Amino acid sequence: DTGSRGIYMVKSTNGGGSYAVPKKIVTTFDSYDIGVPSFNNRRILLYVSGGAYKTGTKNNVYAAWTDLSGNTGCTTAANEPGANTASSCKTRIWFSRSTDGGTTWSAATRINNQAGLNDQFNQWLAVDETNGQLGIMYYDTVGDAGRKKTDVWYQTSSDDGATWSAATKVT
């Protein structure tokens, strides 16, 4: 929701015949799109990659999205870096999980919060339905001091998103 800057989950238990009241996962720092040096003309869209894993003992729902880092000076749309490669504001991949089918959600965490001036965006989350392992891919400008050249990076979690592997460069 761009007005409230909220990411919501809406649940149906009858195949989409009806839906429960939306449950807010988080309030984002920016609201719709973010300009960063490598993507300033097209802009990064704030969207959610989601997944679920249910067994006899687990009822997990996952959400990942791109947003501003949340660091001091990087908490509102007015702070986004735009074309400014020296801006201390940067984007990160955020993650939250629910272990009770979406009723409650963990505090949002950054899965790879590097100290440098690099931007991460365009994430895609996947859940292995055979074992519940999570995988996430995203673009990252960490290899370019000018914050324009991107590579694809990949991380996994085998504990339902509580912790993540070190980032692996794919490209």
PASEBA-1860 file (N, C-alpha, C; in nm, 3 decimals):
! residues 171
1> DTGSRGIY> 0.085/-0.117/0.000/0.000/0.000/0.000/0.090/0.123/0.000 ~ 0.089/0.199/-0.108/0.180/0.314/-0.117/0.139/0.428/-0.024 ~ 0.012/0.435/0.012/-0.032/0.541/0.103/0.022/0.524/0.243 ~ 0.007/0.403/0.298/0.053/0.379/0.435/0.194/0.321/0.439 ~ 0.252/0.294/0.321/0.383/0.230/0.310/0.384/0.093/0.378 ~ 0.270/0.026/0.376/0.259/-0.103/0.441/0.269/-0.219/0.344 ~ 0.332/-0.326/0.391/0.329/-0.453/0.321/0.234/-0.542/0.401 ~ 0.135/-0.597/0.331/0.030/-0.674/0.395/0.025/-0.816/0.339
9> MVKSTNGG> -0.027/-0.906/0.421/-0.058/-1.040/0.376/-0.208/-1.059/0.395 ~ -0.272/-1.114/0.293/-0.414/-1.146/0.301/-0.428/-1.296/0.278 ~ -0.498/-1.362/0.366/-0.505/-1.509/0.365/-0.645/-1.558/0.328 ~ -0.646/-1.659/0.243/-0.770/-1.730/0.211/-0.751/-1.876/0.251 ~ -0.851/-1.931/0.316/-0.845/-2.073/0.353/-0.947/-2.155/0.275 ~ -1.011/-2.093/0.175/-1.112/-2.165/0.097/-1.089/-2.149/-0.054 ~ -0.962/-2.149/-0.093/-0.929/-2.145/-0.235/-0.957/-2.012/-0.302 ~ -0.964/-1.906/-0.227/-0.986/-1.773/-0.284/-1.131/-1.729/-0.286
17> GSYAVPKK> -1.220/-1.807/-0.226/-1.361/-1.769/-0.219/-1.382/-1.647/-0.132 ~ -1.303/-1.635/-0.027/-1.308/-1.518/0.061/-1.170/-1.502/0.125 ~ -1.148/-1.385/0.181/-1.017/-1.352/0.240/-1.036/-1.292/0.378 ~ -0.939/-1.317/0.463/-0.937/-1.258/0.597/-0.899/-1.111/0.589 ~ -0.907/-1.044/0.698/-0.865/-0.905/0.707/-0.714/-0.899/0.681 ~ -0.667/-0.802/0.602/-0.522/-0.792/0.576/-0.442/-0.779/0.705 ~ -0.330/-0.848/0.710/-0.238/-0.844/0.825/-0.113/-0.768/0.782 ~ -0.082/-0.659/0.851/0.035/-0.579/0.817/0.162/-0.650/0.862
25> IVTTFDSY> 0.255/-0.667/0.768/0.384/-0.729/0.799/0.482/-0.623/0.847 ~ 0.487/-0.509/0.777/0.586/-0.406/0.807/0.545/-0.274/0.744 ~ 0.596/-0.165/0.798/0.587/-0.034/0.734/0.722/-0.008/0.669 ~ 0.723/0.017/0.539/0.847/0.040/0.466/0.895/0.185/0.484 ~ 1.021/0.208/0.452/1.077/0.342/0.460/1.035/0.426/0.339 ~ 1.043/0.368/0.220/0.998/0.434/0.097/0.860/0.375/0.065 ~ 0.796/0.424/-0.042/0.659/0.378/-0.060/0.628/0.309/-0.192 ~ 0.697/0.340/-0.299/0.660/0.281/-0.426/0.782/0.243/-0.510
33> DIGVPSFN> 0.870/0.339/-0.530/0.990/0.313/-0.608/1.107/0.393/-0.552 ~ 1.227/0.345/-0.582/1.349/0.406/-0.527/1.448/0.426/-0.640 ~ 1.507/0.545/-0.647/1.614/0.570/-0.742/1.750/0.542/-0.680 ~ 1.831/0.463/-0.749/1.969/0.437/-0.709/2.055/0.455/-0.833 ~ 2.185/0.478/-0.819/2.268/0.507/-0.936/2.254/0.406/-1.051 ~ 2.246/0.277/-1.022/2.238/0.177/-1.130/2.099/0.163/-1.189 ~ 2.000/0.220/-1.125/1.861/0.200/-1.168/1.782/0.329/-1.149 ~ 1.846/0.443/-1.174/1.781/0.571/-1.145/1.673/0.607/-1.246
41> NRRILLYV> 1.690/0.571/-1.371/1.587/0.604/-1.470/1.465/0.512/-1.460 ~ 1.488/0.382/-1.448/1.376/0.287/-1.438/1.323/0.280/-1.295 ~ 1.408/0.292/-1.197/1.377/0.291/-1.055/1.341/0.152/-1.004 ~ 1.379/0.126/-0.881/1.352/-0.001/-0.814/1.209/0.005/-0.761 ~ 1.131/-0.095/-0.790/0.996/-0.103/-0.735/0.999/-0.180/-0.603 ~ 0.922/-0.132/-0.507/0.905/-0.206/-0.383/0.797/-0.311/-0.406 ~ 0.836/-0.437/-0.413/0.742/-0.546/-0.432/0.785/-0.660/-0.341 ~ 0.694/-0.750/-0.316/0.720/-0.861/-0.226/0.739/-0.989/-0.306
49> SGGAYKTG> 0.842/-1.065/-0.270/0.856/-1.204/-0.313/0.815/-1.286/-0.192 ~ 0.723/-1.377/-0.211/0.674/-1.453/-0.097/0.682/-1.602/-0.119 ~ 0.664/-1.674/-0.012/0.663/-1.819/-0.019/0.600/-1.876/0.106 ~ 0.569/-2.004/0.102/0.510/-2.072/0.216/0.561/-2.215/0.222 ~ 0.561/-2.270/0.343/0.602/-2.408/0.364/0.519/-2.464/0.478 ~ 0.441/-2.568/0.447/0.354/-2.627/0.548/0.374/-2.777/0.552 ~ 0.396/-2.827/0.674/0.405/-2.971/0.699/0.316/-3.000/0.819 ~ 0.326/-3.118/0.875/0.251/-3.151/0.995/0.291/-3.068/1.116
57> TKNNVYAA> 0.415/-3.015/1.114/0.463/-2.938/1.229/0.498/-2.793/1.195 ~ 0.493/-2.756/1.068/0.530/-2.619/1.028/0.419/-2.556/0.947 ~ 0.400/-2.427/0.967/0.303/-2.349/0.892/0.365/-2.211/0.867 ~ 0.470/-2.209/0.785/0.551/-2.089/0.766/0.512/-2.011/0.641 ~ 0.519/-1.880/0.653/0.499/-1.789/0.540/0.616/-1.692/0.542 ~ 0.668/-1.658/0.423/0.787/-1.575/0.411/0.762/-1.457/0.319 ~ 0.827/-1.346/0.348/0.818/-1.227/0.263/0.957/-1.162/0.254 ~ 0.995/-1.124/0.133/1.121/-1.051/0.110/1.091/-0.934/0.018
65> WTDLSGNT> 1.159/-0.822/0.039/1.137/-0.702/-0.040/1.261/-0.614/-0.038 ~ 1.265/-0.519/-0.128/1.372/-0.419/-0.131/1.320/-0.292/-0.067 ~ 1.404/-0.226/0.011/1.369/-0.098/0.070/1.498/-0.023/0.102 ~ 1.485/0.100/0.145/1.601/0.175/0.193/1.661/0.101/0.311 ~ 1.787/0.129/0.343/1.857/0.054/0.448/1.801/0.076/0.587 ~ 1.738/0.191/0.611/1.689/0.220/0.745/1.794/0.283/0.835 ~ 1.915/0.298/0.785/2.020/0.364/0.863/1.989/0.513/0.875 ~ 2.054/0.580/0.967/2.037/0.724/0.984/2.057/0.794/0.849
73> GCTTAANE> 1.964/0.880/0.811/1.973/0.950/0.684/1.926/0.868/0.566 ~ 1.862/0.755/0.593/1.814/0.667/0.484/1.682/0.602/0.526 ~ 1.587/0.687/0.567/1.462/0.636/0.621/1.337/0.694/0.555 ~ 1.354/0.780/0.455/1.239/0.836/0.385/1.271/0.847/0.237 ~ 1.167/0.862/0.156/1.184/0.874/0.012/1.275/0.992/-0.023 ~ 1.273/1.096/0.058/1.358/1.213/0.032/1.507/1.180/0.045 ~ 1.541/1.069/0.111/1.681/1.030/0.132/1.738/0.943/0.021 ~ 1.654/0.889/-0.067/1.705/0.793/-0.166/1.820/0.852/-0.245
81> PGANTASS> 1.917/0.770/-0.285/2.038/0.822/-0.349/2.018/0.879/-0.489 ~ 1.918/0.832/-0.563/1.903/0.879/-0.701/2.031/0.850/-0.779 ~ 2.082/0.948/-0.849/2.204/0.931/-0.929/2.331/0.957/-0.850 ~ 2.320/0.995/-0.724/2.434/1.034/-0.641/2.511/0.911/-0.591 ~ 2.623/0.880/-0.653/2.702/0.762/-0.615/2.768/0.777/-0.478 ~ 2.778/0.899/-0.428/2.840/0.922/-0.297/2.738/0.925/-0.183 ~ 2.611/0.911/-0.215/2.507/0.913/-0.113/2.530/0.801/-0.012 ~ 2.514/0.832/0.116/2.527/0.729/0.218/2.401/0.643/0.228
89> CKTRIWFS> 2.294/0.685/0.162/2.171/0.606/0.161/2.184/0.495/0.056 ~ 2.138/0.378/0.092/2.150/0.262/0.003/2.028/0.172/0.023 ~ 2.010/0.077/-0.067/1.898/-0.016/-0.056/1.946/-0.152/-0.010 ~ 1.858/-0.222/0.057/1.888/-0.354/0.109/1.769/-0.447/0.084 ~ 1.797/-0.578/0.092/1.693/-0.680/0.085/1.648/-0.709/0.228 ~ 1.519/-0.698/0.250/1.458/-0.720/0.381/1.380/-0.851/0.380 ~ 1.365/-0.909/0.499/1.298/-1.039/0.513/1.219/-1.043/0.643 ~ 1.102/-1.105/0.637/1.022/-1.132/0.756/0.957/-1.268/0.738
97> RSTDGGTT> 0.928/-1.334/0.849/0.865/-1.465/0.842/0.756/-1.478/0.948 ~ 0.663/-1.564/0.916/0.558/-1.601/1.011/0.567/-1.751/1.030 ~ 0.564/-1.796/1.154/0.568/-1.940/1.181/0.431/-1.992/1.225 ~ 0.328/-1.906/1.212/0.193/-1.947/1.249/0.092/-1.917/1.138 ~ 0.135/-1.937/1.014/0.044/-1.923/0.901/0.008/-1.780/0.865 ~ 0.085/-1.684/0.913/0.061/-1.544/0.879/-0.009/-1.463/0.986 ~ -0.036/-1.523/1.101/-0.102/-1.450/1.209/-0.010/-1.345/1.270 ~ 0.113/-1.385/1.298/0.212/-1.290/1.351/0.337/-1.297/1.264
105> WSAATRIN> 0.414/-1.190/1.264/0.534/-1.180/1.180/0.654/-1.136/1.261 ~ 0.769/-1.188/1.223/0.895/-1.148/1.289/0.929/-1.005/1.250 ~ 1.014/-0.943/1.330/1.065/-0.811/1.293/1.141/-0.823/1.162 ~ 1.130/-0.724/1.077/1.201/-0.726/0.948/1.351/-0.720/0.973 ~ 1.425/-0.801/0.896/1.572/-0.801/0.905/1.632/-0.787/0.766 ~ 1.752/-0.732/0.760/1.826/-0.724/0.634/1.908/-0.852/0.624 ~ 1.901/-0.920/0.510/1.969/-1.049/0.502/2.117/-1.038/0.469 ~ 2.162/-0.927/0.412/2.304/-0.910/0.379/2.337/-0.762/0.389
113> NQAGLNDQ> 2.350/-0.713/0.510/2.369/-0.570/0.533/2.518/-0.533/0.533 ~ 2.572/-0.514/0.415/2.714/-0.479/0.404/2.735/-0.332/0.443 ~ 2.857/-0.301/0.484/2.889/-0.165/0.527/2.910/-0.069/0.411 ~ 2.948/-0.119/0.295/2.984/-0.033/0.182/2.866/0.037/0.118 ~ 2.900/0.129/0.027/2.798/0.202/-0.048/2.760/0.122/-0.172 ~ 2.676/0.025/-0.153/2.626/-0.058/-0.262/2.476/-0.073/-0.245 ~ 2.410/-0.106/-0.354/2.265/-0.121/-0.352/2.228/-0.263/-0.390 ~ 2.127/-0.315/-0.321/2.071/-0.447/-0.349/1.926/-0.427/-0.390
121> FNQWLAVD> 1.879/-0.503/-0.490/1.741/-0.484/-0.536/1.698/-0.599/-0.627 ~ 1.570/-0.597/-0.664/1.507/-0.696/-0.752/1.528/-0.839/-0.701 ~ 1.486/-0.862/-0.577/1.498/-0.993/-0.513/1.395/-1.090/-0.565 ~ 1.428/-1.219/-0.552/1.334/-1.326/-0.583/1.355/-1.436/-0.481 ~ 1.250/-1.470/-0.408/1.255/-1.570/-0.302/1.192/-1.700/-0.352 ~ 1.251/-1.813/-0.317/1.195/-1.944/-0.352/1.204/-2.036/-0.230 ~ 1.106/-2.125/-0.219/1.102/-2.224/-0.111/1.106/-2.362/-0.175 ~ 1.199/-2.445/-0.131/1.206/-2.583/-0.179/1.096/-2.662/-0.108
129> ETNGQLGI> 0.998/-2.707/-0.183/0.883/-2.774/-0.122/0.915/-2.911/-0.064 ~ 1.033/-2.967/-0.096/1.068/-3.098/-0.042/1.130/-3.091/0.097 ~ 1.195/-2.978/0.129/1.264/-2.969/0.259/1.250/-2.834/0.328 ~ 1.184/-2.736/0.265/1.163/-2.605/0.327/1.279/-2.510/0.316 ~ 1.388/-2.550/0.251/1.503/-2.459/0.238/1.463/-2.338/0.156 ~ 1.513/-2.222/0.199/1.485/-2.096/0.129/1.605/-2.057/0.044 ~ 1.578/-1.998/-0.069/1.682/-1.940/-0.154/1.637/-1.802/-0.197 ~ 1.731/-1.710/-0.202/1.698/-1.575/-0.248/1.809/-1.526/-0.339
137> MYYDTVGD> 1.768/-1.466/-0.451/1.861/-1.406/-0.546/1.828/-1.258/-0.555 ~ 1.930/-1.177/-0.584/1.908/-1.033/-0.597/2.025/-0.971/-0.671 ~ 2.002/-0.852/-0.723/2.110/-0.774/-0.782/2.182/-0.700/-0.672 ~ 2.314/-0.683/-0.687/2.395/-0.609/-0.590/2.505/-0.537/-0.667 ~ 2.529/-0.412/-0.632/2.635/-0.333/-0.696/2.764/-0.335/-0.616 ~ 2.778/-0.428/-0.523/2.893/-0.432/-0.433/3.027/-0.438/-0.506 ~ 3.031/-0.489/-0.628/3.156/-0.501/-0.703/3.195/-0.376/-0.780 ~ 3.116/-0.269/-0.770/3.143/-0.147/-0.846/3.134/-0.024/-0.755
145> AGRKKTDV> 3.247/0.042/-0.736/3.250/0.163/-0.651/3.158/0.272/-0.706 ~ 3.129/0.269/-0.835/3.039/0.367/-0.896/2.892/0.332/-0.880 ~ 2.862/0.217/-0.819/2.726/0.173/-0.787/2.637/0.158/-0.911 ~ 2.699/0.127/-1.025/2.619/0.111/-1.147/2.620/-0.030/-1.203 ~ 2.731/-0.100/-1.193/2.739/-0.236/-1.246/2.686/-0.333/-1.141 ~ 2.601/-0.424/-1.186/2.540/-0.518/-1.092/2.582/-0.661/-1.122 ~ 2.576/-0.741/-1.020/2.591/-0.885/-1.031/2.474/-0.948/-0.959 ~ 2.448/-1.074/-0.991/2.345/-1.149/-0.922/2.411/-1.224/-0.806
153> WYQTSSDD> 2.348/-1.217/-0.690/2.397/-1.284/-0.570/2.289/-1.377/-0.518 ~ 2.331/-1.480/-0.444/2.240/-1.584/-0.396/2.273/-1.618/-0.251 ~ 2.168/-1.638/-0.172/2.185/-1.682/-0.033/2.078/-1.788/-0.002 ~ 2.107/-1.872/0.097/2.013/-1.975/0.138/1.992/-1.971/0.288 ~ 1.881/-2.030/0.329/1.854/-2.050/0.471/1.794/-2.188/0.487 ~ 1.850/-2.265/0.579/1.796/-2.399/0.606/1.731/-2.406/0.745 ~ 1.710/-2.289/0.806/1.642/-2.285/0.936/1.523/-2.190/0.934 ~ 1.448/-2.197/0.827/1.323/-2.120/0.812/1.344/-1.969/0.808
161> GATWSAAT> 1.462/-1.925/0.766/1.489/-1.782/0.754/1.544/-1.717/0.880 ~ 1.573/-1.797/0.983/1.630/-1.740/1.105/1.772/-1.689/1.078 ~ 1.848/-1.762/0.996/1.982/-1.718/0.958/1.999/-1.745/0.808 ~ 2.096/-1.678/0.749/2.123/-1.690/0.605/2.268/-1.721/0.581 ~ 2.294/-1.796/0.475/2.431/-1.826/0.435/2.501/-1.698/0.391 ~ 2.632/-1.706/0.379/2.706/-1.595/0.319/2.659/-1.579/0.175 ~ 2.666/-1.458/0.125/2.624/-1.431/-0.012/2.724/-1.493/-0.110 ~ 2.672/-1.554/-0.216/2.752/-1.615/-0.322/2.726/-1.540/-0.452
169> KVT> 2.834/-1.496/-0.515/2.821/-1.427/-0.644/2.790/-1.529/-0.752 ~ 2.683/-1.506/-0.829/2.641/-1.597/-0.934/2.694/-1.554/-1.070 ~ 2.696/-1.424/-1.097/2.743/-1.373/-1.227/2.879/-1.308/-1.215
END
